[in-house]
Amino acid sequence: MLLDSEVTQIPFFDLRRQFARLRADLLAELAAVCDEQSFVLGPRVQAFENEVKAVTGASHAFGVSSGTDAELLILMGLGVGPGDAVITTPFSFFSTAGCIARLGARPIFVDIDPRTLNLSADALENFLACRCILTSRGLMTDGGMRVRAVIPVHLFGLCADLDRLQDLCDRYGIALIEDAAQAIGAVYPARSGPQRAGSVGAAGFYSFYPTKNLGGFGDAGLAVTSDDELAARLRVGRNHGMEPRYYHRMIGGNFRMDALQAAVLSRKLRDLEGWSTRRWQIAQHYRDVLAPVEGRFLQLPVEPYRDKLGSCGHTYHQFVIRSPKRDALRAFLAGRGIGTEIYYPVALHQQPCFIGLGYQPGDLPVAEQAASEVLALPIFPELTEEEVECVARTVRSFFSDL
Ligand SMILES: Cc1ncc(COP(=O)(O)O)c(C=O)c1O
């Protein structure tokens, strides 16, 4: 047993432990692709797409070069461009909003829910009712932009309030696109029954960046939809809009997935469910030890779907606590050899490249406060019980002394 007072080294994340366990299998997969010498798309990518469909619940899945490119491809497939606006959360990784801006459209941020840190359905409803008007051209903002879509993010592995968001999108005739980059396998208790993250809206996407719950050996991603027409555009769009060869009906990009990534991901997919369960168990361990010190100085992540779904309602890509003493806690843990991370230190509307959008400090207060308080603790399936206990007790000792 590790003692709180000992200087320990508990990494925030360590992929080498996973690789050590899967080494033989993964190297065999890579060797097989090398023997085949077929590296871009092809049967391995197709096989992975078919396997992963069961986990995503969508009827079409397209392996692409990254989560970012999956989002870009979906927005291009919907024809989003200059003059359009897309509503999203200010509390996410940059690419959620960056893809919108790269297409010449305008990202519009609405605030997050203080408990879940996901896009707030109340804030969205308020924005749509007060700042937009339905016209014969579609939904227009008071600034004259055409609103095309809403992109909620299932942050840290917890699904956003999809029933309410979908209702609002239906009412106003706009598309719901799920950023499920961090939430593959997470389940949402829809009123029609449990649904997988990414499968509820018009389209969804996932990231297989190496640190994700399902991570490749480099960049990779997936776009999914159950809309046949959109699927047709995604299929050709990921390969420069080319069909047949050297004929281009639409402008796409080189968003193709590599066979090497598909081979790695297919093998790892077999373990994903077990990994997600282990992440949830680690989260429960943290909860049990930290519950006595939860209060003014410490908030634990919420699990709003736990009663209905048990461990499936949160895949804990990250275990993110909140504290007004965040920076002191982080230094305290670093001094005891415990790694932590901050996701995300700056809300998107305050990023320097988005200054031109005109947001002022205080415009999205919930996201701004979250950015100053969040701290991610180590959570990955290979953490030992001793390590989890040590992290939990060290965090608890910090708050017990306040
Ligand atoms: C919420 C979110 N959206 C989008 C992305 C982009 O995915 P990728 O890094 O695969 O391009 C990420 C990945 O970091 C993410 O966390």
The ligand as a Gaussian input file, in Angstrom:
#p B3LYP/6-31G(d) Opt

LIG

0 1
 C      -14.257000      17.112000     -27.837000
 C      -13.318000      16.860000     -28.973000
 N      -13.711000      17.177000     -30.217000
 C      -12.917000      16.955000     -31.272000
 C      -11.661000      16.409000     -31.130000
 C      -10.791000      16.262000     -32.330000
 O      -10.335000      14.973000     -32.536000
 P       -8.907000      14.696000     -33.209000
 O       -7.848000      15.061000     -32.227000
 O       -8.948000      13.222000     -33.500000
 O       -8.834000      15.505000     -34.431000
 C      -11.212000      16.061000     -29.864000
 C       -9.887000      15.444000     -29.675000
 O       -9.045000      15.835000     -28.955000
 C      -12.051000      16.303000     -28.751000
 O      -11.658000      16.008000     -27.508000

